[in-house]
Amino acid sequence: MTASLENQPSPPSVGARAASGALLLVGRSVLSRVIGLLSSIVLARLLVPEDFGLLALGLTLTTVIGLTSTVGFGAAIIRRPEEPERTELQAVMALQLVAVGVALVIMAGLIPIFGKTVAIGFVMVSALPISALRLPDTLVLERHLGYAPIAKVELSEVLVQSVLSVVLVVAGAGVWGVAVASPLRALVGTLLMWRLGPVGPTTPRWSTRHVRVLAGEGTIFAAHGAIALVRDQGTNIAIGALGGLGALGAWSLSGRLMAIPGVVLAALWQVGFPAMSRMEVESGREVDHIARTLALTAVGLGLPLAVVIGSSQTLVPVLFGPGWDAAAATLPWIAAGFLVAGPVSVALGSALYAARRGGVIVKSSIANAVASFLVLFLLYDEIGLPSAGVAVLVSGLVEVVVLGYALKEDCRRYLSVSIGPLLATLAGASAGILVSEYVGDTLGSLILVVIAIAATTSAACFVLARAATTELLRLARTAVHRSARTKS
């Protein structure tokens, strides 16, 4: 099953594989998000905020059911030093199919009561059992840091989703067109993964023994996922309750604009935990890579976050037209939260998981979830939707404090490497805000603002974080060369 990966010549180190994999995922995922953003721009002019609110609710249901259906089993398989048995992979897939099947039956029973709201979610959730069929391939690839097939599948799915959504909406399907595109996207992704992955089509097979063992190993991962789920999806529900579907639609659009920095974080998290685990298994020296990972992540996030913070007041009206002022006011706060907590979460969180200190991550998740809800409910009546962005920033600060405290004597050394990239990002964002004051809301103005931000942030990174910036560029060139050799 894994011979096709194991028999390949090994790169020099886990760190090199991880860096190359991360950059590959980031590059292709950024392209995916750009495609998704372009489709969102078109859809924002064809649909109303209430439609985006319905889609956000459907996405919430999909995320909740998707994350709870595996209860940390996949992460447990990735973390373990021994290779997974085929029967274990079949058992995890069977569990997810059963859990999603039960959820779909319940939702079908609720459609006569809640109508279109649940029906849209039902169609979107129907993508999950199709995606579950590729779970064995995905888990084996992540264990071996084989991210090229994963990146190709993701890009293909986004292309299918974006094109079908726009075509169906233009054809008159309305919000239903976006919902129907979800299961079709999953079908294309699964078929492609079967072709590219090391496992291929696999029959699900229930095994109480394997489920029981993996449940014990995956408890911490499940707890962290459940808490994060409550925080993120609870925020969606709270915004919908406090501000209505229009506010929820604006919040959803804000999330789409955070797609590029968000995908950088997601890709680094996706690579960081397996890489730290392999480092622990192979050398036991994963802590030596924390500061390096922290610095590289901070530099990599700097430019996209500076663009969001510095250009939001021009970016939103130019891309989406009038009526989205709440999203423009919320974006800088969300980006600031990513800036503060993102690098720390990737570097320290991955290392703590790999060192079997996941309990610290759970405590951090609880603390930042509580802080997020408190800020949201306390400030919403005063400032509206931007309170959700402020909540992201506050919860990020709480996460930094909790994770930093867990490392105690090493905390200052680790966090100090992110100061330079942080200042560079703020310098670039400030330049963008300054230029925005003197230009209008046109495409030319937006391009000018982005150029100012990019030039300032890049120059500041070379001055304030030269070593990390130089290394990131070197790793990017290496990843491009490896990708070219693989294609040839």
C-alpha positions, 0 to 999 in steps of 0.5 A, a space after each residue: 500500500 505504501 511501497 510507492 512512497 517508501 521506495 522513493 529516494 529520501 530527501 536529505 532530511 525531514 525538515 527539507 521535505 517539510 519545507 518543500 511540502 509546505 511551499 508546494 501546498 502554499 503555492 498551489 493553495 494560494 492559486 486555488 484561493 485566488 480562483 475561489 476569490 475570483 468566483 466570489 467576486 462574480 457571485 457577490 454581484 449575482 447574489 445578495 448577502 442573505 444568500 451568502 448567509 445561507 451558504 455560510 450556514 451550509 458551510 458551518 454544517 459541513 465543517 461541524 459534521 466533517 470534523 466530528 465524524 473522525 474524532 481525531 482518528 486521522 491525526 492519531 494515525 499520522 502521529 504514530 511511529 508505525 505504519 497504519 494497517 489497511 484495516 485501520 484505514 478502512 475502519 476510519 473511513 467506515 466510521 466517517 461514512 456512518 457518522 455522516 450518514 446519520 447526520 444526513 438522515 437527521 437533516 433530511 428529517 428537518 427539511 420539512 420544518 426549516 425549509 430552504 435553510 436546512 435543504 441548502 446545508 443538506 446538499 452541501 453536506 452530501 459532499 462529505 461521504 464522497 470525500 471520505 472515500 479518499 481518506 486512506 490516501 490522504 492519511 498515508 500521503 500526509 504521514 510521508 509528507 507527500 503533498 504534491 497529490 494533495 495540492 493537485 486534488 485541492 486545485 482541481 476541486 477549487 476549479 470545479 467548484 468555482 466554474 460550476 458555481 458561476 455557471 449554475 448561478 448565471 443559468 438561473 439556479 441562484 444559491 442552489 447552484 453554489 450548493 450543488 457544486 459542492 458534491 460535484 467538486 468532491 466527486 472530482 477530487 476523490 476520483 483524482 486522488 484515487 489515481 494519484 494516491 498510494 492506496 486507491 479505491 478501498 472498501 470501508 470495513 468496520 472494526 470495533 477493535 481499531 476504532 477503540 484503539 484509535 479513539 484512545 490515541 485521538 482523544 486530545 486531537 478530538 478535544 482540540 478540534 471540538 473546541 475550535 469547532 465550537 468557537 468558529 462555528 459558534 461565532 457564525 451562529 452568534 453573528 447570525 443571531 445578533 445581526 441576521 443573515 446579512 451580517 453573517 454574509 458579510 462575515 463569510 465574505 470577510 473569511 473569503 478575503 482572508 483566504 490567502 493568508 488563511 491558506 498559508 496558515 492551513 498549509 503550514 499546520 498541515 505540514 507542521 504537525 506531521 513534520 514535527 512528528 517525523 522529526 521526533 520519531 527519526 531524531 528526537 530533536 524537533 524542538 531545534 526547529 521551533 524558532 526556525 519554523 516560527 521565523 519562516 512562518 512570520 515572514 511568509 504571512 507578512 506580505 498577505 496580512 499587510 495587504 489585507 490590513 493596509 488595503 481593506 478600505 479600498 479592496 472591498 468596494 473595488 472587488 465587491 461593490 457597495 453594500 459590504 462596508 461591514 466586511 471592510 471594517 472587520 478585515 483589519 482586525 481579523 488579519 491582526 489576529 492572524 498576525 499575532 497568533 498564526 506563527 506561534 500556533 504553527 510552530 509551538 502548537 505543532 511541536 507540543 503535539 509532536 511532544 505529546 503535550 496536546 493538553 496544552 493545546 486544549 487549554 489554549 483552545 478553551 481559553 481563546 474560545 472563551 475570550 472570543 465569545 466574551 468580546 463578541 457579545 460585549 462589543 457587538 451592540 457597540 460596534 457591530 460586526 467588527 467586534 467579531 474581528 476584535 474577538 479574533 485578535 483578542 483570542 489570538 493574544 490569549 493563545 500566544 500567552 498560553 502556549 508561550 507560558 508552556 515553554 517557559 524559559 524558551 518562550 522569550 527566545 522563540 517569540 523574539 524571532 517573530 518581532 522583526 517580521 511583525 514590525 515589517 508587516 505593520 510597516 507595510 500595512 501603515 504604508 498602505 493605509 497612508 496611500 489609501 488616504 490620497 487615492 479613490 476606490 478604483 482598480 488603479 488605486 487598489 493596484 497602487 496601494 498594493 504596490 506600496 504595501 509590497 515594496 515597504 513590507 519586502 524592504 522591511 523584511 530584508 532589514 528586520 528579518 534578513 536571515 529568515 527572508 533569505 532562507 524562505 526565498 532559498 526554500 521557495 527556489 528549491 521547491 520550484 526546482 523539485 516540482 519542475 524535476 518531478 513534472 519532467 
